[in-house]
Amino acid sequence: MDTLELIRGALADYIDTPAENIVPEAVLADIGVDSLTLAELLFDLEDKHAVHLGDDIPRPVTVGDLVALVAPYLGGSGALAA
């Protein structure tokens, strides 16, 4: 599973939207991801994948930004093919 698919699946659980409807260009705020939801998502990713994303990571604006941010930590592909 590439990082985009992983993020789509995780976001789908948080915002109650089918993963296939979550596209890299989507602005996180527009799809219902506020700062608390983002923090919870990042903590869950850290726990599930035994990684530490750091305390000073920039706030992603789009789903694609989020994928690019976490891909290096998860060892996955940051490819954004929809």
PyMOL Python script that loads the backbone (N, CA, C, O; Angstrom):
from pymol import cmd

cmd.read_pdbstr("""\
ATOM      1  N   MET A   1       0.853  -1.182   0.000  1.00  0.00           N
ATOM      2  CA  MET A   1       0.000   0.000   0.000  1.00  0.00           C
ATOM      3  C   MET A   1       0.895   1.240   0.000  1.00  0.00           C
ATOM      4  O   MET A   1       1.803   1.362   0.822  1.00  0.00           O
ATOM      5  N   ASP A   2       0.629   2.150  -0.925  1.00  0.00           N
ATOM      6  CA  ASP A   2       1.435   3.364  -0.936  1.00  0.00           C
ATOM      7  C   ASP A   2       0.892   4.361   0.087  1.00  0.00           C
ATOM      8  O   ASP A   2      -0.181   4.173   0.661  1.00  0.00           O
ATOM      9  N   THR A   3       1.654   5.408   0.292  1.00  0.00           N
ATOM     10  CA  THR A   3       1.308   6.378   1.331  1.00  0.00           C
ATOM     11  C   THR A   3      -0.013   7.074   1.041  1.00  0.00           C
ATOM     12  O   THR A   3      -0.781   7.342   1.965  1.00  0.00           O
ATOM     13  N   LEU A   4      -0.291   7.370  -0.215  1.00  0.00           N
ATOM     14  CA  LEU A   4      -1.561   8.016  -0.557  1.00  0.00           C
ATOM     15  C   LEU A   4      -2.734   7.136  -0.144  1.00  0.00           C
ATOM     16  O   LEU A   4      -3.694   7.624   0.451  1.00  0.00           O
ATOM     17  N   GLU A   5      -2.667   5.858  -0.451  1.00  0.00           N
ATOM     18  CA  GLU A   5      -3.757   4.950  -0.079  1.00  0.00           C
ATOM     19  C   GLU A   5      -3.888   4.850   1.432  1.00  0.00           C
ATOM     20  O   GLU A   5      -4.998   4.794   1.963  1.00  0.00           O
ATOM     21  N   LEU A   6      -2.765   4.828   2.119  1.00  0.00           N
ATOM     22  CA  LEU A   6      -2.778   4.777   3.582  1.00  0.00           C
ATOM     23  C   LEU A   6      -3.461   6.017   4.159  1.00  0.00           C
ATOM     24  O   LEU A   6      -4.310   5.913   5.044  1.00  0.00           O
ATOM     25  N   ILE A   7      -3.085   7.184   3.652  1.00  0.00           N
ATOM     26  CA  ILE A   7      -3.663   8.445   4.131  1.00  0.00           C
ATOM     27  C   ILE A   7      -5.142   8.527   3.772  1.00  0.00           C
ATOM     28  O   ILE A   7      -5.958   8.957   4.587  1.00  0.00           O
ATOM     29  N   ARG A   8      -5.488   8.117   2.561  1.00  0.00           N
ATOM     30  CA  ARG A   8      -6.905   8.117   2.170  1.00  0.00           C
ATOM     31  C   ARG A   8      -7.734   7.268   3.132  1.00  0.00           C
ATOM     32  O   ARG A   8      -8.798   7.690   3.586  1.00  0.00           O
ATOM     33  N   GLY A   9      -7.243   6.081   3.436  1.00  0.00           N
ATOM     34  CA  GLY A   9      -7.964   5.194   4.341  1.00  0.00           C
ATOM     35  C   GLY A   9      -8.101   5.781   5.731  1.00  0.00           C
ATOM     36  O   GLY A   9      -9.168   5.716   6.342  1.00  0.00           O
ATOM     37  N   ALA A  10      -7.017   6.355   6.227  1.00  0.00           N
ATOM     38  CA  ALA A  10      -7.046   6.951   7.566  1.00  0.00           C
ATOM     39  C   ALA A  10      -7.988   8.151   7.601  1.00  0.00           C
ATOM     40  O   ALA A  10      -8.790   8.286   8.525  1.00  0.00           O
ATOM     41  N   LEU A  11      -7.892   9.013   6.605  1.00  0.00           N
ATOM     42  CA  LEU A  11      -8.777  10.181   6.561  1.00  0.00           C
ATOM     43  C   LEU A  11     -10.238   9.762   6.440  1.00  0.00           C
ATOM     44  O   LEU A  11     -11.114  10.368   7.058  1.00  0.00           O
ATOM     45  N   ALA A  12     -10.499   8.741   5.654  1.00  0.00           N
ATOM     46  CA  ALA A  12     -11.876   8.279   5.468  1.00  0.00           C
ATOM     47  C   ALA A  12     -12.507   7.900   6.801  1.00  0.00           C
ATOM     48  O   ALA A  12     -13.694   8.139   7.022  1.00  0.00           O
ATOM     49  N   ASP A  13     -11.717   7.312   7.682  1.00  0.00           N
ATOM     50  CA  ASP A  13     -12.224   6.951   9.006  1.00  0.00           C
ATOM     51  C   ASP A  13     -12.559   8.182   9.842  1.00  0.00           C
ATOM     52  O   ASP A  13     -13.521   8.172  10.610  1.00  0.00           O
ATOM     53  N   TYR A  14     -11.777   9.225   9.694  1.00  0.00           N
ATOM     54  CA  TYR A  14     -11.969  10.429  10.503  1.00  0.00           C
ATOM     55  C   TYR A  14     -13.076  11.336   9.988  1.00  0.00           C
ATOM     56  O   TYR A  14     -13.786  11.959  10.777  1.00  0.00           O
ATOM     57  N   ILE A  15     -13.226  11.413   8.683  1.00  0.00           N
ATOM     58  CA  ILE A  15     -14.186  12.377   8.138  1.00  0.00           C
ATOM     59  C   ILE A  15     -15.411  11.711   7.520  1.00  0.00           C
ATOM     60  O   ILE A  15     -16.249  12.386   6.923  1.00  0.00           O
ATOM     61  N   ASP A  16     -15.517  10.405   7.659  1.00  0.00           N
ATOM     62  CA  ASP A  16     -16.690   9.673   7.190  1.00  0.00           C
ATOM     63  C   ASP A  16     -16.965   9.949   5.714  1.00  0.00           C
ATOM     64  O   ASP A  16     -18.084  10.275   5.318  1.00  0.00           O
ATOM     65  N   THR A  17     -15.915   9.807   4.922  1.00  0.00           N
ATOM     66  CA  THR A  17     -15.993   9.982   3.480  1.00  0.00           C
ATOM     67  C   THR A  17     -15.309   8.788   2.838  1.00  0.00           C
ATOM     68  O   THR A  17     -14.265   8.355   3.325  1.00  0.00           O
ATOM     69  N   PRO A  18     -15.861   8.241   1.764  1.00  0.00           N
ATOM     70  CA  PRO A  18     -15.190   7.117   1.109  1.00  0.00           C
ATOM     71  C   PRO A  18     -13.776   7.499   0.657  1.00  0.00           C
ATOM     72  O   PRO A  18     -13.554   8.589   0.130  1.00  0.00           O
ATOM     73  N   ALA A  19     -12.838   6.593   0.870  1.00  0.00           N
ATOM     74  CA  ALA A  19     -11.435   6.862   0.544  1.00  0.00           C
ATOM     75  C   ALA A  19     -11.259   7.268  -0.915  1.00  0.00           C
ATOM     76  O   ALA A  19     -10.442   8.135  -1.226  1.00  0.00           O
ATOM     77  N   GLU A  20     -12.021   6.644  -1.808  1.00  0.00           N
ATOM     78  CA  GLU A  20     -11.857   6.949  -3.233  1.00  0.00           C
ATOM     79  C   GLU A  20     -12.275   8.380  -3.576  1.00  0.00           C
ATOM     80  O   GLU A  20     -11.933   8.880  -4.648  1.00  0.00           O
ATOM     81  N   ASN A  21     -13.001   9.035  -2.689  1.00  0.00           N
ATOM     82  CA  ASN A  21     -13.405  10.428  -2.912  1.00  0.00           C
ATOM     83  C   ASN A  21     -12.378  11.430  -2.386  1.00  0.00           C
ATOM     84  O   ASN A  21     -12.536  12.636  -2.576  1.00  0.00           O
ATOM     85  N   ILE A  22     -11.343  10.945  -1.736  1.00  0.00           N
ATOM     86  CA  ILE A  22     -10.318  11.826  -1.170  1.00  0.00           C
ATOM     87  C   ILE A  22      -9.169  11.913  -2.168  1.00  0.00           C
ATOM     88  O   ILE A  22      -8.450  10.940  -2.393  1.00  0.00           O
ATOM     89  N   VAL A  23      -9.009  13.087  -2.760  1.00  0.00           N
ATOM     90  CA  VAL A  23      -8.003  13.285  -3.806  1.00  0.00           C
ATOM     91  C   VAL A  23      -6.848  14.132  -3.276  1.00  0.00           C
ATOM     92  O   VAL A  23      -7.031  14.916  -2.345  1.00  0.00           O
ATOM     93  N   PRO A  24      -5.657  13.978  -3.865  1.00  0.00           N
ATOM     94  CA  PRO A  24      -4.489  14.727  -3.386  1.00  0.00           C
ATOM     95  C   PRO A  24      -4.680  16.239  -3.385  1.00  0.00           C
ATOM     96  O   PRO A  24      -4.104  16.937  -2.550  1.00  0.00           O
ATOM     97  N   GLU A  25      -5.482  16.747  -4.313  1.00  0.00           N
ATOM     98  CA  GLU A  25      -5.684  18.191  -4.427  1.00  0.00           C
ATOM     99  C   GLU A  25      -6.642  18.743  -3.381  1.00  0.00           C
ATOM    100  O   GLU A  25      -6.748  19.959  -3.228  1.00  0.00           O
ATOM    101  N   ALA A  26      -7.334  17.880  -2.666  1.00  0.00           N
ATOM    102  CA  ALA A  26      -8.333  18.332  -1.695  1.00  0.00           C
ATOM    103  C   ALA A  26      -7.681  19.105  -0.557  1.00  0.00           C
ATOM    104  O   ALA A  26      -6.697  18.658   0.032  1.00  0.00           O
ATOM    105  N   VAL A  27      -8.241  20.262  -0.259  1.00  0.00           N
ATOM    106  CA  VAL A  27      -7.777  21.069   0.871  1.00  0.00           C
ATOM    107  C   VAL A  27      -8.329  20.424   2.138  1.00  0.00           C
ATOM    108  O   VAL A  27      -9.533  20.192   2.251  1.00  0.00           O
ATOM    109  N   LEU A  28      -7.452  20.141   3.080  1.00  0.00           N
ATOM    110  CA  LEU A  28      -7.848  19.429   4.296  1.00  0.00           C
ATOM    111  C   LEU A  28      -9.008  20.116   5.013  1.00  0.00           C
ATOM    112  O   LEU A  28      -9.958  19.452   5.427  1.00  0.00           O
ATOM    113  N   ALA A  29      -8.939  21.422   5.161  1.00  0.00           N
ATOM    114  CA  ALA A  29     -10.011  22.153   5.850  1.00  0.00           C
ATOM    115  C   ALA A  29     -11.342  22.009   5.116  1.00  0.00           C
ATOM    116  O   ALA A  29     -12.398  21.942   5.746  1.00  0.00           O
ATOM    117  N   ASP A  30     -11.293  21.963   3.795  1.00  0.00           N
ATOM    118  CA  ASP A  30     -12.518  21.857   3.000  1.00  0.00           C
ATOM    119  C   ASP A  30     -13.189  20.492   3.132  1.00  0.00           C
ATOM    120  O   ASP A  30     -14.396  20.371   2.924  1.00  0.00           O
ATOM    121  N   ILE A  31     -12.412  19.465   3.478  1.00  0.00           N
ATOM    122  CA  ILE A  31     -13.004  18.125   3.614  1.00  0.00           C
ATOM    123  C   ILE A  31     -13.263  17.765   5.075  1.00  0.00           C
ATOM    124  O   ILE A  31     -13.562  16.615   5.397  1.00  0.00           O
ATOM    125  N   GLY A  32     -13.146  18.759   5.954  1.00  0.00           N
ATOM    126  CA  GLY A  32     -13.513  18.547   7.348  1.00  0.00           C
ATOM    127  C   GLY A  32     -12.382  18.178   8.281  1.00  0.00           C
ATOM    128  O   GLY A  32     -12.623  17.705   9.391  1.00  0.00           O
ATOM    129  N   VAL A  33     -11.144  18.390   7.845  1.00  0.00           N
ATOM    130  CA  VAL A  33      -9.997  18.085   8.701  1.00  0.00           C
ATOM    131  C   VAL A  33      -9.542  19.372   9.381  1.00  0.00           C
ATOM    132  O   VAL A  33      -8.897  20.219   8.763  1.00  0.00           O
ATOM    133  N   ASP A  34      -9.887  19.508  10.663  1.00  0.00           N
ATOM    134  CA  ASP A  34      -9.428  20.666  11.425  1.00  0.00           C
ATOM    135  C   ASP A  34      -8.126  20.305  12.144  1.00  0.00           C
ATOM    136  O   ASP A  34      -7.618  19.194  11.987  1.00  0.00           O
ATOM    137  N   SER A  35      -7.592  21.227  12.920  1.00  0.00           N
ATOM    138  CA  SER A  35      -6.294  20.995  13.562  1.00  0.00           C
ATOM    139  C   SER A  35      -6.342  19.834  14.550  1.00  0.00           C
ATOM    140  O   SER A  35      -5.365  19.095  14.672  1.00  0.00           O
ATOM    141  N   LEU A  36      -7.445  19.660  15.247  1.00  0.00           N
ATOM    142  CA  LEU A  36      -7.565  18.550  16.191  1.00  0.00           C
ATOM    143  C   LEU A  36      -7.613  17.211  15.454  1.00  0.00           C
ATOM    144  O   LEU A  36      -6.952  16.251  15.851  1.00  0.00           O
ATOM    145  N   THR A  37      -8.388  17.157  14.394  1.00  0.00           N
ATOM    146  CA  THR A  37      -8.467  15.930  13.597  1.00  0.00           C
ATOM    147  C   THR A  37      -7.106  15.582  13.017  1.00  0.00           C
ATOM    148  O   THR A  37      -6.704  14.418  13.024  1.00  0.00           O
ATOM    149  N   LEU A  38      -6.398  16.583  12.516  1.00  0.00           N
ATOM    150  CA  LEU A  38      -5.071  16.349  11.963  1.00  0.00           C
ATOM    151  C   LEU A  38      -4.123  15.819  13.031  1.00  0.00           C
ATOM    152  O   LEU A  38      -3.377  14.872  12.783  1.00  0.00           O
ATOM    153  N   ALA A  39      -4.146  16.416  14.208  1.00  0.00           N
ATOM    154  CA  ALA A  39      -3.278  15.956  15.295  1.00  0.00           C
ATOM    155  C   ALA A  39      -3.596  14.507  15.663  1.00  0.00           C
ATOM    156  O   ALA A  39      -2.684  13.701  15.850  1.00  0.00           O
ATOM    157  N   GLU A  40      -4.878  14.176  15.767  1.00  0.00           N
ATOM    158  CA  GLU A  40      -5.273  12.802  16.093  1.00  0.00           C
ATOM    159  C   GLU A  40      -4.818  11.832  15.008  1.00  0.00           C
ATOM    160  O   GLU A  40      -4.331  10.742  15.309  1.00  0.00           O
ATOM    161  N   LEU A  41      -4.976  12.221  13.759  1.00  0.00           N
ATOM    162  CA  LEU A  41      -4.549  11.387  12.641  1.00  0.00           C
ATOM    163  C   LEU A  41      -3.044  11.132  12.695  1.00  0.00           C
ATOM    164  O   LEU A  41      -2.593   9.998  12.531  1.00  0.00           O
ATOM    165  N   LEU A  42      -2.276  12.188  12.925  1.00  0.00           N
ATOM    166  CA  LEU A  42      -0.821  12.044  12.981  1.00  0.00           C
ATOM    167  C   LEU A  42      -0.392  11.176  14.157  1.00  0.00           C
ATOM    168  O   LEU A  42       0.514  10.355  14.017  1.00  0.00           O
ATOM    169  N   PHE A  43      -1.029  11.345  15.314  1.00  0.00           N
ATOM    170  CA  PHE A  43      -0.715  10.492  16.468  1.00  0.00           C
ATOM    171  C   PHE A  43      -1.029   9.034  16.156  1.00  0.00           C
ATOM    172  O   PHE A  43      -0.253   8.142  16.499  1.00  0.00           O
ATOM    173  N   ASP A  44      -2.159   8.791  15.512  1.00  0.00           N
ATOM    174  CA  ASP A  44      -2.519   7.420  15.149  1.00  0.00           C
ATOM    175  C   ASP A  44      -1.511   6.819  14.174  1.00  0.00           C
ATOM    176  O   ASP A  44      -1.129   5.657  14.313  1.00  0.00           O
ATOM    177  N   LEU A  45      -1.084   7.599  13.196  1.00  0.00           N
ATOM    178  CA  LEU A  45      -0.079   7.107  12.250  1.00  0.00           C
ATOM    179  C   LEU A  45       1.218   6.762  12.971  1.00  0.00           C
ATOM    180  O   LEU A  45       1.842   5.739  12.688  1.00  0.00           O
ATOM    181  N   GLU A  46       1.616   7.620  13.903  1.00  0.00           N
ATOM    182  CA  GLU A  46       2.824   7.345  14.679  1.00  0.00           C
ATOM    183  C   GLU A  46       2.687   6.042  15.455  1.00  0.00           C
ATOM    184  O   GLU A  46       3.599   5.215  15.452  1.00  0.00           O
ATOM    185  N   ASP A  47       1.560   5.861  16.113  1.00  0.00           N
ATOM    186  CA  ASP A  47       1.342   4.651  16.911  1.00  0.00           C
ATOM    187  C   ASP A  47       1.293   3.395  16.049  1.00  0.00           C
ATOM    188  O   ASP A  47       1.944   2.399  16.365  1.00  0.00           O
ATOM    189  N   LYS A  48       0.534   3.436  14.975  1.00  0.00           N
ATOM    190  CA  LYS A  48       0.339   2.252  14.129  1.00  0.00           C
ATOM    191  C   LYS A  48       1.596   1.844  13.381  1.00  0.00           C
ATOM    192  O   LYS A  48       1.774   0.670  13.056  1.00  0.00           O
ATOM    193  N   HIS A  49       2.468   2.803  13.107  1.00  0.00           N
ATOM    194  CA  HIS A  49       3.640   2.514  12.281  1.00  0.00           C
ATOM    195  C   HIS A  49       4.954   2.672  13.033  1.00  0.00           C
ATOM    196  O   HIS A  49       6.030   2.609  12.439  1.00  0.00           O
ATOM    197  N   ALA A  50       4.860   2.876  14.344  1.00  0.00           N
ATOM    198  CA  ALA A  50       6.038   2.971  15.217  1.00  0.00           C
ATOM    199  C   ALA A  50       7.065   3.965  14.679  1.00  0.00           C
ATOM    200  O   ALA A  50       8.253   3.659  14.573  1.00  0.00           O
ATOM    201  N   VAL A  51       6.584   5.155  14.344  1.00  0.00           N
ATOM    202  CA  VAL A  51       7.462   6.228  13.878  1.00  0.00           C
ATOM    203  C   VAL A  51       7.187   7.475  14.703  1.00  0.00           C
ATOM    204  O   VAL A  51       6.156   7.580  15.368  1.00  0.00           O
ATOM    205  N   HIS A  52       8.117   8.412  14.652  1.00  0.00           N
ATOM    206  CA  HIS A  52       7.916   9.715  15.290  1.00  0.00           C
ATOM    207  C   HIS A  52       8.035  10.763  14.200  1.00  0.00           C
ATOM    208  O   HIS A  52       9.090  10.913  13.585  1.00  0.00           O
ATOM    209  N   LEU A  53       6.963  11.481  13.965  1.00  0.00           N
ATOM    210  CA  LEU A  53       6.940  12.469  12.890  1.00  0.00           C
ATOM    211  C   LEU A  53       7.606  13.777  13.272  1.00  0.00           C
ATOM    212  O   LEU A  53       7.846  14.623  12.411  1.00  0.00           O
ATOM    213  N   GLY A  54       7.904  13.953  14.535  1.00  0.00           N
ATOM    214  CA  GLY A  54       8.559  15.175  14.968  1.00  0.00           C
ATOM    215  C   GLY A  54       7.566  16.173  15.521  1.00  0.00           C
ATOM    216  O   GLY A  54       6.362  16.091  15.277  1.00  0.00           O
ATOM    217  N   ASP A  55       8.094  17.103  16.260  1.00  0.00           N
ATOM    218  CA  ASP A  55       7.249  18.109  16.896  1.00  0.00           C
ATOM    219  C   ASP A  55       7.115  19.381  16.067  1.00  0.00           C
ATOM    220  O   ASP A  55       6.206  20.179  16.293  1.00  0.00           O
ATOM    221  N   ASP A  56       8.009  19.570  15.118  1.00  0.00           N
ATOM    222  CA  ASP A  56       8.044  20.815  14.351  1.00  0.00           C
ATOM    223  C   ASP A  56       7.632  20.621  12.897  1.00  0.00           C
ATOM    224  O   ASP A  56       8.075  21.369  12.025  1.00  0.00           O
ATOM    225  N   ILE A  57       6.799  19.637  12.629  1.00  0.00           N
ATOM    226  CA  ILE A  57       6.417  19.407  11.243  1.00  0.00           C
ATOM    227  C   ILE A  57       5.482  20.519  10.772  1.00  0.00           C
ATOM    228  O   ILE A  57       4.657  21.012  11.542  1.00  0.00           O
ATOM    229  N   PRO A  58       5.614  20.910   9.512  1.00  0.00           N
ATOM    230  CA  PRO A  58       4.736  21.967   9.001  1.00  0.00           C
ATOM    231  C   PRO A  58       3.301  21.462   8.863  1.00  0.00           C
ATOM    232  O   PRO A  58       3.067  20.266   8.686  1.00  0.00           O
ATOM    233  N   ARG A  59       2.361  22.373   8.945  1.00  0.00           N
ATOM    234  CA  ARG A  59       0.947  22.000   8.807  1.00  0.00           C
ATOM    235  C   ARG A  59       0.625  21.852   7.321  1.00  0.00           C
ATOM    236  O   ARG A  59       0.755  22.808   6.557  1.00  0.00           O
ATOM    237  N   PRO A  60       0.209  20.665   6.915  1.00  0.00           N
ATOM    238  CA  PRO A  60      -0.145  20.467   5.505  1.00  0.00           C
ATOM    239  C   PRO A  60      -1.453  21.176   5.172  1.00  0.00           C
ATOM    240  O   PRO A  60      -2.337  21.310   6.019  1.00  0.00           O
ATOM    241  N   VAL A  61      -1.560  21.624   3.936  1.00  0.00           N
ATOM    242  CA  VAL A  61      -2.772  22.307   3.482  1.00  0.00           C
ATOM    243  C   VAL A  61      -3.676  21.340   2.713  1.00  0.00           C
ATOM    244  O   VAL A  61      -4.897  21.363   2.871  1.00  0.00           O
ATOM    245  N   THR A  62      -3.072  20.500   1.889  1.00  0.00           N
ATOM    246  CA  THR A  62      -3.843  19.564   1.069  1.00  0.00           C
ATOM    247  C   THR A  62      -3.537  18.125   1.467  1.00  0.00           C
ATOM    248  O   THR A  62      -2.602  17.859   2.223  1.00  0.00           O
ATOM    249  N   VAL A  63      -4.332  17.217   0.950  1.00  0.00           N
ATOM    250  CA  VAL A  63      -4.069  15.791   1.159  1.00  0.00           C
ATOM    251  C   VAL A  63      -2.692  15.448   0.592  1.00  0.00           C
ATOM    252  O   VAL A  63      -1.938  14.694   1.208  1.00  0.00           O
ATOM    253  N   GLY A  64      -2.367  15.990  -0.561  1.00  0.00           N
ATOM    254  CA  GLY A  64      -1.058  15.756  -1.167  1.00  0.00           C
ATOM    255  C   GLY A  64       0.082  16.239  -0.289  1.00  0.00           C
ATOM    256  O   GLY A  64       1.116  15.578  -0.194  1.00  0.00           O
ATOM    257  N   ASP A  65      -0.098  17.387   0.353  1.00  0.00           N
ATOM    258  CA  ASP A  65       0.914  17.893   1.288  1.00  0.00           C
ATOM    259  C   ASP A  65       1.104  16.917   2.442  1.00  0.00           C
ATOM    260  O   ASP A  65       2.229  16.662   2.872  1.00  0.00           O
ATOM    261  N   LEU A  66       0.004  16.376   2.936  1.00  0.00           N
ATOM    262  CA  LEU A  66       0.064  15.423   4.042  1.00  0.00           C
ATOM    263  C   LEU A  66       0.800  14.157   3.622  1.00  0.00           C
ATOM    264  O   LEU A  66       1.620  13.631   4.376  1.00  0.00           O
ATOM    265  N   VAL A  67       0.511  13.673   2.430  1.00  0.00           N
ATOM    266  CA  VAL A  67       1.198  12.488   1.909  1.00  0.00           C
ATOM    267  C   VAL A  67       2.694  12.755   1.806  1.00  0.00           C
ATOM    268  O   VAL A  67       3.501  11.936   2.246  1.00  0.00           O
ATOM    269  N   ALA A  68       3.069  13.893   1.230  1.00  0.00           N
ATOM    270  CA  ALA A  68       4.485  14.237   1.081  1.00  0.00           C
ATOM    271  C   ALA A  68       5.173  14.382   2.431  1.00  0.00           C
ATOM    272  O   ALA A  68       6.354  14.062   2.568  1.00  0.00           O
ATOM    273  N   LEU A  69       4.446  14.859   3.416  1.00  0.00           N
ATOM    274  CA  LEU A  69       4.996  15.059   4.752  1.00  0.00           C
ATOM    275  C   LEU A  69       5.296  13.738   5.446  1.00  0.00           C
ATOM    276  O   LEU A  69       6.356  13.587   6.053  1.00  0.00           O
ATOM    277  N   VAL A  70       4.381  12.783   5.364  1.00  0.00           N
ATOM    278  CA  VAL A  70       4.549  11.545   6.125  1.00  0.00           C
ATOM    279  C   VAL A  70       5.251  10.430   5.358  1.00  0.00           C
ATOM    280  O   VAL A  70       5.769   9.503   5.980  1.00  0.00           O
ATOM    281  N   ALA A  71       5.285  10.489   4.034  1.00  0.00           N
ATOM    282  CA  ALA A  71       5.883   9.413   3.234  1.00  0.00           C
ATOM    283  C   ALA A  71       7.310   9.065   3.655  1.00  0.00           C
ATOM    284  O   ALA A  71       7.622   7.881   3.773  1.00  0.00           O
ATOM    285  N   PRO A  72       8.186  10.039   3.885  1.00  0.00           N
ATOM    286  CA  PRO A  72       9.554   9.676   4.274  1.00  0.00           C
ATOM    287  C   PRO A  72       9.625   8.915   5.601  1.00  0.00           C
ATOM    288  O   PRO A  72      10.514   8.087   5.800  1.00  0.00           O
ATOM    289  N   TYR A  73       8.704   9.195   6.488  1.00  0.00           N
ATOM    290  CA  TYR A  73       8.703   8.539   7.794  1.00  0.00           C
ATOM    291  C   TYR A  73       8.130   7.131   7.720  1.00  0.00           C
ATOM    292  O   TYR A  73       8.527   6.247   8.480  1.00  0.00           O
ATOM    293  N   LEU A  74       7.199   6.932   6.805  1.00  0.00           N
ATOM    294  CA  LEU A  74       6.529   5.642   6.709  1.00  0.00           C
ATOM    295  C   LEU A  74       7.224   4.704   5.730  1.00  0.00           C
ATOM    296  O   LEU A  74       6.839   3.544   5.587  1.00  0.00           O
ATOM    297  N   GLY A  75       8.243   5.214   5.064  1.00  0.00           N
ATOM    298  CA  GLY A  75       8.988   4.382   4.132  1.00  0.00           C
ATOM    299  C   GLY A  75       8.185   4.005   2.899  1.00  0.00           C
ATOM    300  O   GLY A  75       8.513   3.048   2.197  1.00  0.00           O
ATOM    301  N   GLY A  76       7.138   4.761   2.648  1.00  0.00           N
ATOM    302  CA  GLY A  76       6.288   4.448   1.511  1.00  0.00           C
ATOM    303  C   GLY A  76       6.523   5.386   0.355  1.00  0.00           C
ATOM    304  O   GLY A  76       7.354   6.292   0.411  1.00  0.00           O
ATOM    305  N   SER A  77       5.782   5.147  -0.676  1.00  0.00           N
ATOM    306  CA  SER A  77       5.846   5.985  -1.856  1.00  0.00           C
ATOM    307  C   SER A  77       5.034   7.248  -1.623  1.00  0.00           C
ATOM    308  O   SER A  77       3.919   7.198  -1.103  1.00  0.00           O
ATOM    309  N   GLY A  78       5.593   8.353  -2.005  1.00  0.00           N
ATOM    310  CA  GLY A  78       4.864   9.606  -1.915  1.00  0.00           C
ATOM    311  C   GLY A  78       4.147   9.923  -3.207  1.00  0.00           C
ATOM    312  O   GLY A  78       3.659  11.037  -3.396  1.00  0.00           O
ATOM    313  N   ALA A  79       4.078   8.937  -4.108  1.00  0.00           N
ATOM    314  CA  ALA A  79       3.451   9.145  -5.406  1.00  0.00           C
ATOM    315  C   ALA A  79       2.007   9.569  -5.230  1.00  0.00           C
ATOM    316  O   ALA A  79       1.279   9.021  -4.402  1.00  0.00           O
ATOM    317  N   LEU A  80       1.609  10.534  -6.003  1.00  0.00           N
ATOM    318  CA  LEU A  80       0.268  11.086  -5.856  1.00  0.00           C
ATOM    319  C   LEU A  80      -0.662  10.686  -6.993  1.00  0.00           C
ATOM    320  O   LEU A  80      -1.598  11.420  -7.309  1.00  0.00           O
ATOM    321  N   ALA A  81      -0.424   9.559  -7.598  1.00  0.00           N
ATOM    322  CA  ALA A  81      -1.336   9.091  -8.639  1.00  0.00           C
ATOM    323  C   ALA A  81      -2.682   8.789  -8.012  1.00  0.00           C
ATOM    324  O   ALA A  81      -2.780   8.036  -7.044  1.00  0.00           O
ATOM    325  N   ALA A  82      -3.711   9.384  -8.576  1.00  0.00           N
ATOM    326  CA  ALA A  82      -5.047   9.215  -7.981  1.00  0.00           C
ATOM    327  C   ALA A  82      -5.639   7.911  -8.352  1.00  0.00           C
ATOM    328  O   ALA A  82      -6.757   7.601  -7.941  1.00  0.00           O
TER     329      ALA A  82
END
""", "prot")
cmd.dss("prot")
cmd.show_as("cartoon", "prot")
cmd.util.cbc("prot")
cmd.orient("prot")
